Amino acid sequence: MDIKALLTQLRQQLGDEAVAKVSSVLKEIETGVDDIVDSLKAANAESKNRKTKIHELEELKSDLEGQLEALKKENNAEELNKLREFRQNYLTAQRQNLGKEIENISKHPNFVKAEKLLKLPEADAKGVRDFSKLTDEDLEYNLSKLQELNALEYFGQNGSNKTVHGAKTTITPESFKERVKAAKSIKELEQIQEEMNNG
């Protein structure tokens, strides 16, 4: 709708005499319309500038979010690498400990039976086992089985603490045999038997 064109039509229809009477009012209407049009143009320009600024800020926000995600992934990757390194060092230490424990108990007579329960690497010609070739699952399995066998004192490693007449004494199968052989009287044998019965 063109208001100026409408005002021009109104002037033509009113005639010169009527236009002269309302001329000042028509001029005020034209000026008001011009002001409104200018204000709308300015508002549209400002709105366009705002939209452009908003678009620029959204792009900046998107870039910053992308950088933040990249930093998070970098930090997570670094943490993950530290955890992997820790796990690898732990498993290496566990393999070494398992090797030492197997070496210690391999001389025990019960080891031949226990070896059938374990998943150990094959020994080479010199009888040396390479525990670095052991899978993580087999390592976990072997440690669990050895813990069970040690809890049962299968290899006689854990001496049982006996309290005899208020004093704690550790009696292992080896020390028991030695004490029986070293006993010089029936009274000493009876004392050893009492210690075993109280334990």
N, C-alpha and C positions, 0 to 999 in steps of 0.2 A: 504494500500500500504506500503510495507516494503522497505525502501530506502537502508538499508544496504544489503539486499538480492539482490537488483538490482545492487548495486556497485560490489558485488561479481561476479555476472553474467557478468558484463562489463569487469572485470579483466580477466575472463576466455576467453572471446571472443577476447580480444585484444592481448593476448599472452604476454610472459614475457618481450620481448623487448619493446613493446609499453607501458606496465604497468610501466616499469622502467622510461620511459620518463614522464608520467603523474602521477606518484606515489604521489608526493607532493600535487598536485591538488586534487587527490582522498582523501588523508588524510584530507585536509582542508574541503572537502565536508562532510566526516564522522564526523569530529569535529563539524562542523556547524549543522549537523543533530542532533548530540547528545545534543548540546546546545539548539536547538529548542525543542527537546523532553523533556529535563529537565525543560525548561521554561514553556512548556505546562503543565507538571506534577505539577509544583509549582503553576501555575495559577489555575489549577483545584482544587488543595488542598486549595488555598486561596478562591476560589469561593465557595467551600464546606463549609469552615469556615464562610464565609459571609452569606451563606444561613442558616447555623445553628444559627448564631447570629441574623439574621433577624427573623427567626422563634421564637427564644427566646423573642425578643423584641415585636413581634406581640402577643405572649401569655401574656406578661407583660401588654401590652396595653389593651388587652381584660379583664384581671383581674382588672386593674385600672378603666376601663369603668364600669365594674360590681359594683365595690365599690362605684363609683360616683353615679350610678343609685340608689343603696341602700341608700346612704346618702340623695339623693333628695327625695326618698319616705319617709324616716324618717322625714325629715324637712316638707314635705307636710302633713304627718300624724299629726305632731305636730301642724302645722298651722290650719289644719282642726279641730283638737280637741279643739283648742282655740276658733275657730269660733263657733263650736257647743256649747261650754260652754257659750260663750257670748250670743248666741241666746237663750239658755235655761234660762239664768238669765234675759234676756230682756222679754221673754214671761212670766216668773214667776212674774216679776214686773208689767207687763201689766195686768195679771190676778188679782193681788192685787188691782191695781188702778181701774179696772173695778168693782171689788167687793165693793170698797169704794164708787164709784160713784153711783152704783145701790142702795146701802144702803142710800145714801143721797137723791136720787130722788124718792125712793120708797114711801115716805110719801106724795109726791105731788099727787094731784087728777088726773092729766093726765097720771100718771105712769101706771094705769090699762090698758089704751088704748095702750100705748107705749110698754108695756110688750108683747103684741101680735105680735109686729114686731121683737122682739128680740129672740135670741136662748139662753135662760138662763137655767142653771141646776135647777132641781126641788128643792124646799125648803124642809127642813126636818120638823119634827113636831114643832120645835121651830121657824120655819120660816127662818132658816139659810141656805144659799146656799153655796155649795162647788165648788168654781170656779176653783179649781185645776183639776177637772174632765172635764172641758170644753176643747173641741178639739181646735187645733190651728186655724182651719178654722172658727169655731164658734166664737172664740175670735176676730179674724180679722173682721168678719161680724158685731158683736155687737159693736165693737169700731167705725166702720164706720157709723152704724146706729145712735149711740149716738152722734157722731159728727154732723151728719145731723140735728138731733132733737135739739141739743144745738144751732146750727147756726140759726135755726128757732125760738129760744127762747121758745121752747115748754114747758119747765119746769119753765120758768120765771127766770132762773138763771142769764142770761146775761142782766144786766140793759142796757137800751139804753141811750146813752149820748145825752142830749138835750142842746142846747145853747139858753139860755133865757137872753136877755138883756146883752149879752157878757159873761155871767157866765155859766159854764157847770154844769148841774144838772143831776143826775142819777135818772131816774124814772122807777121803777119796778112796776108790778101790785100790790104788797103788799104796797109799799110806796104810790102809787096812792090812794088806798082805804083809807089808814091812813090819807092822806092829805085831802081827801074829807070829811072824818068824822071830822077831826080837824078844817076844815074851819069854820070861824065864821061870814063870810059875803059873799055877792054875789060877791064882788070884788075879794075876794080870790078864789072863785070857777071859776070866769072868767079867772083869772091868770093861774089856773091849766089847764083849757081848752085850753088856748092859748099855754101853754107849750106842751100839747099833740098834738095840730095842727101843731106846728112848727117842731115837731120831725119827 
